[in-house]
Amino acid sequence: MTLLGNLIKQGIRIRESLDQDYTPPFELQKTEFRKLIIGARNTQFGKAYNFSGILQSLKKQEDRNFYKDFKAQVPVHDYNKMHEDWWHKCLEGEKDVTWHGAIKYFALSSGTSGASSKHIPVSLEMVKAIQKTSVRQILSLSRYEGLPSSVFEGGTLMVGGSTDLQDNGNYAEGDLSGITTSRIPFWFQRFYKPGKAISRKKDWEDKLEQMTLKAKNWNITIIAGVPAWITILIEKIIKHYNLKNIHEIWPNFEIYVHGGVAFEPYKQGFQKLLGRDINFIDTYLASEGFIAFQANQGSDSMRLVLNNGIFYEFIPFTEENFDDEGNMLENPKTLMVDEVEENVDYALLISTCSGAWRYLIGDIIKFVSKTDSEIVITGRTKHFLSLCGEHLSVDNMNKALSDVSTEMGFDLKEFTVLGVKHGSLFGHDWYVGTDNLDVDETILKEKLDNRLKKLNDDYKVERIAALKDITVKVLPNEVFIEFMERMGKVGGQNKFPRVLKGDKQKAWLDYLAEKSIK
């Protein structure tokens, strides 16, 4: 039986998808909010912030009173506040802290800003919610034009963290991908690759080697994983079997599901590994939950999942709500999903069925369609450069380098940017990873600078004023991989930060100095 057939046989319904298609976003979110408040009203958090009172306001006819009460009674949280005030109790084995019952799983995540690993609670309800959203995404493929039925007959290669979770007595910890994969439904196991034995491996190089050796035995039709590591795996397979492209060994490979980082900078190099066109599908699966997925073929945006365990709030990403370092200020302005505007940058606050409450996830999004709740990720609250008012976003960086690498004909693998002092003024230091080391750094710098000026008026102005200069250093991609290995962030869901600040910037510069790279 095919993958799609199994979904139908198991009674997986598409009601949630239909509800989102035909129900106003506000109503979906109000219903989801009610479920979350009910689930946590008898917890320590719920009692501290009078969730029972908020629940009473939900029963009244005035649609927005519940949200006014929620904002007035519950403060916003970043990770440090949530952990120090509440989540540390969950790690110590306490029950009913911010979500009912005990938390059995914690996802390890440094995000791309913090120096040390964060412990993000993952409830059993959240595992089920992620599985349900994954099913919705698979079902959406039935609407794709030109997609052969064979795509549902082959294997799905999911390249993530180890399913051999660290047992800490009160809880188990690991990558979110390892947690969710360790609990995949029995009916999906026959489609799932690389299988239990390989997925348990913690050593990334060993895992890559084992997947490469097994590749000839698999009929892979769908691949899911972070672009940098999937690219490495495919390159390794092509080299091992002396292939021209990956379709020579997996002729039915039709869909690549990516997420965690913007795919645009990787796309040109990735396509060279293929024998023909495939479908690229974007997802927004964070350690805190499955937030959005690409619902329409060929779309550049993703649809927020409004009815599956998450309540969203949106903070305009302005100086009124964030300082120059991207830190959220006290009492920021927050909006519900029906109050947002299109093409405006918002930082995302979420409340979830894992016990996150008004939690700053760290990502910046904008709506490209308010009616359909379609979004794109434009960066992170701390992954931007504004040393002197240039307001350079990750979205600008991705677009500029992608355009320039295509124009100059080299495959972009990784990059990062540092904001630095330049005498009494400022500068940007770019480090670009590629296997084409004959790229002319002077030409790359000129083209990159000019492209950024076209994309960002503030950057253009500051290049005349306080932003004195930029530098560009082309490095072998292995330098980026080795640094990730040193930081213990190789493989799985880990990705290289686009902007390095603070301790991470120092660690990077120290690493380059050790390798005598100037």
C-alpha positions in Angstrom: 0.0 0.0 0.0 1.3 3.5 -0.8 2.1 6.2 1.7 -1.1 8.1 0.7 -3.1 4.9 1.0 -1.8 4.3 4.5 -2.8 7.8 5.6 -6.4 7.1 4.4 -6.4 3.6 5.9 -5.3 4.9 9.3 -8.3 7.3 9.4 -6.1 10.4 9.0 -8.7 13.1 8.2 -8.2 16.3 6.4 -10.8 18.2 8.5 -8.1 20.5 10.0 -6.9 21.5 6.5 -10.5 22.2 5.3 -11.2 24.2 8.5 -8.2 26.4 7.8 -9.3 26.9 4.2 -12.8 28.0 5.1 -12.7 29.5 8.6 -11.5 33.0 9.4 -8.0 33.1 10.9 -9.2 34.9 14.0 -11.8 32.2 14.8 -9.3 29.4 14.3 -6.9 31.1 16.7 -9.5 31.9 19.2 -10.5 28.2 19.3 -6.9 27.1 19.6 -6.3 29.7 22.4 -9.3 28.2 24.3 -7.8 24.7 24.1 -4.4 25.9 25.3 -5.9 27.8 28.3 -8.0 24.8 29.3 -5.0 22.5 29.0 -2.9 24.7 31.3 -5.4 26.4 33.7 -4.5 24.1 36.6 -0.7 24.4 36.2 1.5 26.5 38.3 1.8 29.0 35.4 -2.0 29.0 34.8 -2.8 29.7 38.5 -0.1 32.4 38.7 -1.6 34.3 35.7 -5.3 33.5 36.4 -6.1 31.4 33.3 -9.4 30.6 34.9 -10.3 34.3 34.7 -9.1 34.4 31.1 -11.3 31.4 30.3 -14.3 33.3 31.7 -13.7 36.2 29.4 -13.6 33.7 26.5 -17.2 32.8 27.3 -18.4 36.4 26.8 -19.6 37.8 23.5 -17.0 40.5 23.2 -14.5 38.8 20.8 -11.3 40.6 21.9 -11.7 40.7 25.7 -9.9 37.4 26.1 -6.9 38.8 24.2 -6.9 42.0 26.2 -6.9 40.0 29.4 -4.2 37.7 28.2 -1.9 40.6 27.3 -2.6 42.4 30.5 -2.0 39.4 32.8 0.7 37.3 31.1 4.1 38.9 30.4 6.2 38.3 27.3 9.1 35.8 27.6 12.4 35.1 26.0 14.1 31.8 26.6 16.1 33.0 29.6 13.0 34.3 31.4 10.9 31.2 30.6 13.7 28.9 31.7 14.7 30.7 34.9 11.1 31.3 36.1 9.5 28.0 35.0 11.1 25.5 32.7 13.9 24.6 35.1 11.3 23.0 37.3 10.3 20.7 34.4 13.9 19.6 34.1 13.9 18.8 37.8 10.9 16.5 37.3 8.1 18.7 38.6 4.7 18.2 37.0 2.1 20.7 36.0 4.5 23.6 35.7 3.5 25.3 32.4 1.7 22.4 30.8 -0.3 19.7 32.4 1.6 16.5 33.5 5.3 15.9 33.3 7.4 16.9 30.3 9.2 13.7 29.0 11.2 15.3 26.2 13.4 18.3 25.8 14.7 19.5 22.4 18.2 20.8 22.4 18.6 23.9 20.4 21.1 26.8 20.4 18.8 28.5 17.9 21.3 30.5 15.9 22.0 33.2 18.5 22.6 31.7 22.0 26.0 30.3 22.9 24.9 27.3 24.8 22.2 24.7 24.2 18.7 25.6 25.1 16.3 23.0 26.5 12.9 23.4 24.8 10.1 21.3 26.4 8.3 18.9 24.0 5.0 17.5 25.3 3.4 14.4 23.9 0.6 16.7 22.6 3.2 18.6 20.7 4.7 15.4 19.2 1.2 14.5 18.0 0.6 18.0 16.7 3.8 17.8 14.6 2.8 14.5 13.2 -0.6 15.9 12.3 0.9 18.9 10.5 3.4 16.6 8.7 0.4 14.5 7.4 -1.3 17.7 6.2 1.7 18.6 4.3 1.9 15.1 2.7 -1.8 15.3 1.8 -1.2 18.7 0.1 1.0 16.9 -2.4 -2.1 15.3 -3.9 -2.9 18.8 -5.4 0.5 19.1 -7.2 0.4 18.9 -11.0 2.7 16.5 -12.8 3.6 14.6 -9.6 3.6 10.8 -10.4 1.8 8.4 -8.2 5.2 6.6 -7.7 6.2 9.4 -5.3 3.9 7.7 -2.7 5.3 4.3 -3.3 9.0 4.9 -2.5 11.0 5.7 0.6 11.2 9.0 2.5 14.7 9.8 3.6 14.7 12.0 6.7 18.2 13.2 7.7 18.1 14.5 11.2 19.4 14.1 14.7 20.0 10.8 16.5 17.0 9.0 17.8 19.2 7.6 20.5 18.1 10.3 23.0 20.1 11.1 26.1 18.2 9.7 29.2 18.5 12.1 32.1 16.2 10.3 34.5 13.3 12.8 34.6 13.4 13.3 30.8 15.1 12.5 27.5 16.8 15.1 25.4 18.1 15.4 21.8 17.3 17.2 18.5 13.6 17.7 17.8 14.1 15.6 14.7 15.4 12.8 16.8 12.5 13.1 19.3 9.8 13.0 16.6 11.5 10.3 14.5 11.8 8.1 17.6 8.0 8.1 17.8 7.1 7.7 14.1 3.8 5.7 13.6 4.2 2.0 12.9 2.5 2.4 9.5 5.2 4.9 8.3 8.2 2.8 9.3 8.2 0.8 6.0 8.6 4.1 4.1 11.0 5.7 6.5 14.8 5.8 5.6 17.5 5.5 6.8 15.8 3.1 9.2 16.1 2.7 13.0 19.7 1.4 13.1 21.3 4.2 11.2 19.0 6.9 12.7 20.2 6.0 16.2 23.9 6.7 15.3 25.3 9.8 17.0 28.5 10.1 15.0 27.6 12.2 11.9 30.4 10.9 9.7 29.5 7.3 10.5 25.8 8.1 9.7 26.8 9.7 6.4 28.9 6.6 5.5 26.2 4.1 6.4 23.6 6.1 4.4 25.9 6.2 1.4 26.5 2.4 1.5 22.8 1.7 1.8 21.8 4.2 -0.9 21.9 1.7 -3.7 19.3 -0.5 -2.0 16.7 2.3 -1.6 14.1 3.8 -3.9 14.0 7.3 -2.5 11.2 9.6 -3.7 11.2 12.2 -0.9 14.1 13.7 1.0 13.8 16.0 4.1 16.6 17.8 5.9 18.7 21.0 6.3 20.2 22.0 2.9 23.8 22.1 4.0 23.8 18.5 5.3 21.6 17.1 2.6 24.0 18.6 0.0 27.0 16.9 1.7 25.2 13.5 1.7 24.2 13.7 -1.9 27.7 14.8 -3.0 29.1 11.9 -1.0 26.8 9.4 -2.7 27.5 10.7 -6.1 31.3 10.5 -5.5 31.1 7.0 -4.0 29.2 5.5 -6.9 30.9 7.6 -9.6 27.6 9.1 -10.7 26.8 12.1 -12.8 23.8 13.1 -10.6 21.7 11.7 -7.8 18.9 10.6 -10.2 21.2 7.9 -11.6 20.8 6.0 -8.3 17.4 7.4 -7.2 15.5 7.9 -10.5 12.2 8.5 -8.7 13.4 11.3 -6.5 10.7 13.9 -6.9 10.5 16.1 -3.7 13.0 17.8 -1.5 11.5 19.2 1.8 13.9 21.8 3.3 13.7 24.1 6.3 15.6 25.7 9.1 17.4 28.1 6.9 16.7 30.0 3.6 17.1 27.7 0.7 17.8 30.4 -1.9 21.6 30.6 -1.4 21.9 26.8 -1.7 19.5 26.2 -4.6 21.9 26.8 -7.5 24.5 24.3 -6.2 21.8 21.8 -5.2 20.3 21.8 -8.7 23.6 20.7 -10.2 23.4 17.5 -8.2 20.1 16.6 -10.0 19.4 14.9 -13.3 16.1 16.7 -13.8 13.7 19.2 -12.2 12.1 18.3 -8.9 9.7 20.0 -6.5 11.2 22.0 -3.6 9.0 22.4 -0.6 9.7 24.8 2.3 8.8 24.1 5.9 8.9 26.0 9.2 9.5 23.4 11.8 11.2 24.9 14.8 12.2 23.2 18.1 9.1 24.8 19.6 6.6 23.4 17.0 5.5 23.0 13.4 4.6 26.6 12.5 4.1 26.6 8.8 4.5 24.7 5.5 4.4 25.4 1.8 0.9 24.4 0.8 1.0 25.3 -2.9 3.2 24.0 -5.6 5.9 26.4 -6.7 5.1 29.0 -4.0 7.7 31.1 -2.3 5.6 31.4 0.9 4.3 29.1 3.6 0.9 28.9 5.3 0.7 29.4 9.0 -0.8 26.4 10.8 -3.5 28.1 12.8 -5.4 25.2 14.3 -2.9 22.7 15.7 -1.4 23.5 19.1 0.0 27.0 18.7 -1.4 30.5 19.4 0.5 33.3 17.6 1.1 36.9 18.4 3.1 39.4 16.2 5.4 42.2 17.4 6.3 44.9 14.8 10.0 44.6 14.4 10.7 48.3 15.1 12.8 50.4 17.5 9.7 50.8 19.6 9.8 47.1 20.5 13.4 46.1 20.1 16.8 47.6 20.9 19.8 47.9 18.6 21.0 44.4 19.5 17.6 42.8 18.7 16.6 42.4 22.4 12.8 42.6 23.0 11.8 45.6 25.1 9.3 45.4 28.0 5.7 45.5 27.1 6.0 45.5 23.3 3.1 46.1 21.0 1.5 42.8 20.1 -1.1 41.9 17.5 -3.3 38.9 16.7 -3.4 37.3 13.2 -6.2 39.4 11.9 -4.6 42.7 13.0 -1.3 42.3 11.0 -0.5 44.1 7.7 1.1 42.6 4.6 4.8 43.2 3.9 5.6 44.3 7.4 8.3 42.6 9.5 7.0 41.0 12.7 8.8 39.1 15.4 6.9 36.0 16.4 5.5 35.2 19.8 4.0 31.8 20.4 2.0 30.0 23.1 2.0 26.2 22.7 0.8 22.9 23.9 4.3 22.3 25.3 3.9 25.1 27.8 5.6 28.0 26.0 3.6 31.2 26.8 4.0 34.5 24.9 7.4 33.2 24.0 9.8 35.0 21.6 10.9 32.4 19.2 13.5 34.7 17.6 12.3 34.6 14.0 11.1 37.5 11.9 8.3 36.9 9.4 6.2 39.0 7.1 2.8 38.2 5.6 2.6 38.1 1.8 -1.1 37.2 2.0 -3.1 38.1 5.0 -6.2 36.4 3.6 -4.5 33.0 3.3 -2.1 33.5 6.3 0.8 33.0 3.9 4.2 34.1 5.3 7.9 34.2 4.5 10.8 34.2 7.0 12.9 37.3 6.6 15.5 36.8 9.4 16.0 36.6 13.1 15.7 39.3 15.8 19.4 39.1 16.5 20.5 38.1 13.0 20.7 41.5 11.4 23.3 44.2 11.1 22.5 47.7 12.2 25.7 49.2 13.6 24.8 52.6 12.3 21.3 52.4 10.9 21.9 50.2 7.9 19.2 47.8 9.0 20.6 44.9 6.9 18.4 41.8 7.3 19.2 38.2 6.6 16.7 38.3 3.8 18.8 41.0 2.2 22.0 39.0 2.7 20.5 35.8 1.3 19.1 37.6 -1.8 22.2 39.6 -2.5 24.7 36.7 -2.3 22.4 34.3 -4.2 22.1 36.8 -7.0 25.8 37.6 -7.1 27.0 33.9 -7.0 24.6 33.1 -9.9 26.0 36.1 -11.9 29.6 35.1 -11.1 29.0 31.4 -11.7 30.1 29.9 -8.4 28.2 27.6 -6.0 27.5 29.3 -2.7 27.7 26.8 0.2 27.8 28.9 3.4 28.4 32.4 4.5 28.4 34.6 7.6 28.9 38.3 8.4 30.5 40.1 11.2 29.8 43.7 12.3 33.1 45.4 13.2 34.6 48.8 14.2 36.4 50.6 11.5 38.3 53.3 13.3 35.7 55.6 14.7 33.2 54.2 12.1 32.0 50.7 11.2 32.4 47.9 8.7 31.0 44.5 7.7 33.3 41.5 7.3 31.9 38.8 5.0 33.1 35.2 4.9 31.9 33.2 1.9 32.1 29.4 1.7 32.5 27.7 -1.7 34.4 25.0 -3.5 35.4 27.4 -6.2 38.4 29.1 -4.6 39.4 31.0 -7.7 36.5 33.5 -7.1 37.9 37.0 -7.3 37.3 38.5 -3.9 37.6 42.1 -5.2 35.0 41.6 -7.9 32.8 39.7 -5.4 33.0 42.5 -2.9 32.1 45.2 -5.5 29.1 43.2 -6.9 27.9 42.3 -3.4 28.1 45.9 -2.2 26.3 47.2 -5.2 23.5 44.6 -4.9 23.0 45.4 -1.2 22.7 49.0 -2.1 19.9 48.2 -4.5 18.1 46.0 -2.1 18.3 48.3 1.0 18.1 52.1 0.9 19.3 52.4 4.5 22.4 50.4 3.6 23.1 52.6 0.6 22.9 55.8 2.7 25.1 54.4 5.4 27.8 53.3 2.9 28.2 57.0 2.2 28.3 57.9 5.9 29.2 55.7 8.9 29.5 52.3 7.2 33.1 52.9 6.1 33.9 49.6 4.3 33.1 45.9 3.8 35.6 43.1 3.3 35.0 39.7 1.6 37.0 36.6 2.3 36.4 33.4 0.2 37.0 30.2 2.2 36.7 26.5 1.4 33.4 25.2 2.7 35.3 22.7 4.9 36.3 25.7 7.1 32.6 26.2 8.0 32.0 22.5 8.6 35.1 22.1 10.8 34.0 25.1 12.9 30.6 23.6 13.4 32.3 20.3 14.5 34.3 22.2 17.0 31.2 23.9 18.4 29.5 20.4 18.6 26.9 21.5 16.1 27.4 19.2 13.2 24.6 17.4 11.3 20.9 17.1 12.1 19.0 20.4 12.4 22.1 22.5 13.0 22.9 25.4 10.7 25.6 28.0 10.4 24.6 31.5 11.8 24.3 34.1 9.2 25.5 36.8 11.6 28.0 36.2 14.3 28.0 38.4 17.4 29.4 38.3 20.9 31.0 35.0 22.0 30.3 33.3 18.7 32.1 36.0 16.8 35.1 35.7 19.1 35.1 31.9 18.7 35.0 32.2 14.9 37.9 34.8 14.8 40.0 32.6 17.2 39.3 29.6 15.0 40.4 31.5 11.9 43.6 32.7 13.7 44.5 29.1 14.7 44.2 28.2 11.0 46.3 31.2 10.0 43.4 32.6 7.9 43.3 36.4 7.8 
